[in-house]
Amino acid sequence: MDRVRLFHSTHQKVTIRELKRLNISPRASALAGIIGPVVFVTVYTVFGLATPGYSPLTQVISNLELAPYGWIQQLNFLLCGTLIIVFAVGFRGAMLLVIQRRLRLATALLVLSGAGMVEASYFTLSARPSSGRRRSG
């Protein structure tokens, strides 16, 4: 039993040290994971409602980047992606005590998700005329 406690306490110290080195508190990391997606959904919902001709039922969120104020959606992608990456760093530290297996994979998938959002802020959707057909799914 002492070995398990020692193992966990050693990893906890490493984790706290890593977070301090990055100047990210566990609380800030958790808040980033909560706030990022909430802000993202709020911004694209409000921006979608304010954009004439945009329909969330037939168009993807990236279409908002083609609107006159498309930079708002680009900034939204960038902010949410960055906050997810910050969350992933804290997630790794917090989960080190809970799950040792597959931790790298889980953290990598979170970082990949955040990086995809950041990437979406840089590469806008190309404008193509709609065929007028709806996909059923």
C-alpha positions in Angstrom: 0.0 0.0 0.0 2.9 2.4 0.8 4.3 1.8 -2.7 1.0 2.9 -4.2 0.9 6.1 -2.1 4.5 6.8 -2.9 3.8 6.3 -6.6 0.8 8.6 -6.6 2.6 11.3 -4.5 5.6 11.3 -6.8 3.4 11.8 -9.9 1.4 14.5 -8.1 4.6 16.4 -7.4 5.7 16.1 -11.0 2.3 17.2 -12.2 2.2 20.3 -10.0 5.8 21.2 -11.0 4.8 20.9 -14.7 1.8 23.1 -14.2 3.8 25.7 -12.3 6.4 25.7 -15.0 3.7 26.5 -17.5 2.1 29.0 -15.1 -1.2 27.2 -15.4 -3.1 26.5 -12.2 -5.3 23.4 -12.1 -8.3 25.7 -11.4 -7.5 27.9 -14.4 -7.2 24.8 -16.6 -10.5 23.4 -15.4 -12.2 26.7 -16.0 -10.7 26.9 -19.5 -12.3 23.5 -20.2 -15.7 24.7 -19.0 -15.7 28.2 -20.4 -14.2 27.5 -23.9 -17.1 25.4 -25.2 -19.7 27.5 -23.6 -18.4 30.7 -25.1 -18.0 28.9 -28.5 -21.6 27.8 -28.6 -22.9 31.2 -27.4 -20.9 33.2 -29.9 -21.8 31.0 -32.9 -25.4 30.9 -31.9 -25.7 34.7 -31.5 -23.6 35.3 -34.6 -25.7 32.8 -36.6 -28.9 34.5 -35.6 -27.5 37.9 -36.5 -26.3 36.7 -39.9 -28.9 37.1 -42.7 -29.3 33.9 -44.7 -27.5 31.6 -42.3 -29.3 28.5 -41.3 -27.7 26.2 -38.7 -29.8 23.3 -40.1 -28.4 23.4 -43.6 -25.0 25.1 -43.2 -21.9 24.4 -41.1 -20.6 26.7 -38.5 -17.6 27.5 -40.7 -19.9 29.3 -43.1 -20.1 32.1 -40.6 -16.5 32.9 -41.5 -17.8 34.0 -44.9 -20.2 36.6 -43.4 -19.3 40.3 -43.4 -18.0 40.0 -39.9 -16.4 36.6 -40.3 -13.4 37.5 -38.2 -15.7 37.0 -35.2 -16.1 33.3 -35.9 -12.4 33.0 -36.7 -11.6 34.5 -33.3 -14.2 32.2 -31.7 -12.5 29.1 -33.2 -9.1 30.4 -32.0 -10.2 31.2 -28.5 -12.0 27.9 -28.0 -9.2 25.9 -29.4 -6.6 27.6 -27.2 -8.8 27.1 -24.1 -9.2 23.4 -25.0 -5.4 23.0 -25.2 -5.0 24.8 -21.8 -7.6 22.4 -20.4 -5.7 19.4 -21.9 -2.5 20.4 -20.0 -4.4 20.5 -16.7 -6.3 17.4 -17.6 -3.1 15.4 -17.9 -1.9 16.6 -14.6 -5.2 15.9 -12.8 -5.7 12.5 -14.4 -2.2 11.3 -13.7 -3.4 10.2 -10.3 -6.5 8.5 -11.7 -5.6 6.8 -14.9 -2.1 5.9 -15.9 -3.0 3.9 -18.9 -4.1 5.6 -22.1 -3.4 9.0 -20.5 -1.1 10.1 -23.3 -3.8 9.1 -25.8 -6.5 11.0 -24.0 -4.4 14.1 -23.6 -3.3 13.9 -27.3 -6.9 13.7 -28.4 -7.8 16.7 -26.4 -4.8 18.7 -27.8 -5.7 17.5 -31.3 -9.3 18.8 -30.8 -8.0 22.2 -29.6 -5.5 22.3 -32.5 -8.3 21.6 -35.0 -10.3 24.6 -33.6 -7.2 26.8 -33.8 -6.6 25.6 -37.4 -10.2 26.4 -38.3 -9.6 30.0 -37.3 -6.8 30.3 -39.9 -8.2 28.5 -42.9 -11.6 29.8 -43.9 -14.1 27.8 -45.8 -14.1 28.5 -49.5 -17.3 30.1 -50.9 -19.2 27.7 -53.1 -22.7 28.3 -54.3 -25.3 26.1 -52.7 -27.0 23.4 -54.8 -30.2 24.0 -52.9 -30.4 20.3 -52.0 -30.6 19.3 -48.4 -28.9 16.3 -47.0 -31.0 14.0 -44.9 -29.3 12.1 -42.2 
